[in-house]
Amino acid sequence: MSFVDSLFLLSRKDLGILPLPAKGLARSLHIKILVIISTFKIAPLRKQRLKVLEILQSIQGHISAQPGCMSCEIYTEVGSGCTILFSEHWEDEAALSEHIRSDIYHRVLSAAELSSTAPEIRFYRISDTRDLELVRQLRLAVGTGPPAVPEDTILAKKV
């Protein structure tokens, strides 16, 4: 049985991400979910890499236009690897659930079918984000930053 076939054997309730135990916990702690990030890591054989990219690129615009989609991005491994990361950002669980049940998501699953290893699917609920200000605060905190490097120190370079 293929990966895609095994997913379609699940009930509609199992395909959705509602409800998850963490959602109830988030509600009881009054945590507001700001965004849900869905990632799909696919490791196709080198000869299948272009086909996977073509499939994902052909649906990227359609997914981005769906209600509740904040972004849809494709990342590829640089160098000798062939790993592809497909990332989607969603406003809420309802929008993501609708997307997962849609026909277009079947295309995402068909790209995953070309993976040489089991694809990794993850859903992240983000309730807080920080920016460069956090880095500045931590770097300038008295006595907690890394030791200063003298100006005349030569740092080793990887050749």
C-alpha positions as CSV (number, residue, x, y, z in Angstrom):
1,M,0.0,0.0,0.0
2,S,1.3,3.4,-0.9
3,F,1.8,6.3,1.5
4,V,-1.0,8.3,-0.1
5,D,-3.4,5.3,0.0
6,S,-2.7,4.7,3.7
7,L,-3.5,8.4,4.4
8,F,-6.8,8.1,2.5
9,L,-7.9,5.1,4.6
10,L,-8.1,7.4,7.6
11,S,-11.4,9.0,8.4
12,R,-12.1,12.7,7.8
13,K,-11.8,13.2,11.5
14,D,-8.3,11.7,11.5
15,L,-7.3,13.7,8.5
16,G,-8.1,17.0,10.2
17,I,-6.0,18.4,13.0
18,L,-9.0,19.2,15.1
19,P,-9.2,18.6,18.0
20,L,-5.7,17.9,19.4
21,P,-5.0,17.7,23.1
22,A,-2.7,20.7,23.0
23,K,-5.5,22.8,21.7
24,G,-7.5,22.3,24.9
25,L,-4.4,23.0,26.9
26,A,-3.7,26.2,25.0
27,R,-7.3,27.3,25.7
28,S,-7.1,26.5,29.4
29,L,-3.8,28.5,29.6
30,H,-5.3,31.3,27.5
31,I,-2.7,31.0,24.8
32,K,-3.7,32.5,21.4
33,I,-2.4,30.5,18.4
34,L,-1.0,33.1,16.0
35,V,-0.2,30.8,13.1
36,I,0.0,27.1,12.2
37,I,3.0,26.0,10.2
38,S,2.7,22.8,8.2
39,T,5.9,21.3,6.9
40,F,6.4,18.4,4.6
41,K,9.9,17.0,4.2
42,I,10.4,14.9,1.1
43,A,13.7,13.1,0.1
44,P,13.3,12.0,-3.5
45,L,15.8,10.1,-5.4
46,R,18.0,12.4,-7.5
47,K,16.1,11.3,-10.7
48,Q,12.7,12.2,-9.1
49,R,13.8,15.5,-7.6
50,L,12.7,17.6,-10.6
51,K,9.3,15.9,-10.8
52,V,8.7,16.6,-7.1
53,L,9.6,20.2,-7.6
54,E,7.4,20.5,-10.7
55,I,4.4,19.1,-8.8
56,L,4.9,21.4,-5.8
57,Q,5.6,24.5,-7.9
58,S,2.4,23.8,-10.0
59,I,0.2,24.1,-6.9
60,Q,2.1,26.7,-4.9
61,G,0.1,29.6,-6.3
62,H,-3.2,27.8,-5.9
63,I,-2.5,27.0,-2.2
64,S,-1.3,30.6,-1.5
65,A,-4.7,31.9,-2.8
66,Q,-6.7,29.7,-0.5
67,P,-8.5,31.4,2.3
68,G,-6.4,31.4,5.5
69,C,-3.1,30.7,3.8
70,M,-0.5,33.2,4.8
71,S,2.3,31.7,2.7
72,C,3.4,28.6,0.8
73,E,7.1,28.1,0.2
74,I,9.4,25.5,-1.2
75,Y,13.0,25.0,0.0
76,T,15.6,22.7,-1.5
77,E,18.8,21.4,0.1
78,V,22.0,22.9,-1.2
79,G,24.8,20.6,-2.1
80,S,24.7,16.9,-2.8
81,G,21.4,16.3,-1.0
82,C,18.0,16.2,-2.6
83,T,15.8,17.0,0.3
84,I,12.8,19.3,-0.3
85,L,10.9,21.1,2.4
86,F,7.3,22.3,1.6
87,S,6.1,24.8,4.1
88,E,2.7,26.4,4.5
89,H,1.6,29.0,7.1
90,W,-2.1,29.1,8.0
91,E,-4.1,31.6,10.0
92,D,-6.1,29.0,11.9
93,E,-6.8,25.3,12.2
94,A,-10.1,25.5,10.3
95,A,-8.3,26.8,7.2
96,L,-5.6,24.2,7.4
97,S,-8.2,21.4,7.9
98,E,-10.1,22.5,4.8
99,H,-6.9,22.5,2.9
100,I,-5.9,19.0,4.0
101,R,-9.3,17.8,2.9
102,S,-9.1,19.5,-0.5
103,D,-8.3,17.9,-3.8
104,I,-5.2,20.1,-4.2
105,Y,-3.7,18.5,-1.1
106,H,-3.8,15.2,-2.9
107,R,-1.1,16.7,-5.2
108,V,1.1,17.4,-2.2
109,L,0.6,13.8,-1.1
110,S,1.5,12.6,-4.7
111,A,4.8,14.5,-4.4
112,A,5.4,12.8,-1.1
113,E,4.8,9.5,-2.8
114,L,8.1,10.1,-4.7
115,S,10.2,10.3,-1.6
116,S,12.8,7.6,-1.2
117,T,12.2,7.5,2.6
118,A,9.1,8.1,4.7
119,P,8.2,11.7,4.3
120,E,8.1,13.8,7.5
121,I,4.9,15.8,8.1
122,R,4.8,18.2,11.0
123,F,2.2,20.8,12.2
124,Y,3.5,23.5,14.5
125,R,1.2,25.8,16.5
126,I,3.0,29.1,17.1
127,S,1.7,31.2,19.9
128,D,4.5,33.6,20.3
129,T,7.2,35.1,18.0
130,R,10.2,37.3,18.8
131,D,12.4,39.3,16.5
132,L,15.9,40.7,16.4
133,E,15.1,42.7,19.6
134,L,15.4,39.4,21.5
135,V,18.9,38.8,20.1
136,R,19.9,42.4,21.0
137,Q,18.6,42.0,24.6
138,L,20.3,38.7,25.2
139,R,23.6,39.8,23.6
140,L,23.7,43.0,25.6
141,A,22.7,41.4,28.9
142,V,25.4,42.1,31.4
143,G,27.6,39.1,32.2
144,T,25.5,36.6,30.2
145,G,27.0,37.0,26.7
146,P,29.8,35.0,25.2
147,P,33.3,36.2,26.0
148,A,34.7,38.9,23.8
149,V,37.2,37.9,21.1
150,P,40.3,40.1,21.0
151,E,40.6,42.0,17.7
152,D,44.0,40.5,16.9
153,T,42.6,36.9,17.2
154,I,42.6,35.0,13.9
155,L,39.6,32.8,13.6
156,A,40.1,29.4,11.9
157,K,38.6,29.1,8.4
158,K,37.1,26.0,7.0
159,V,38.9,25.1,3.8
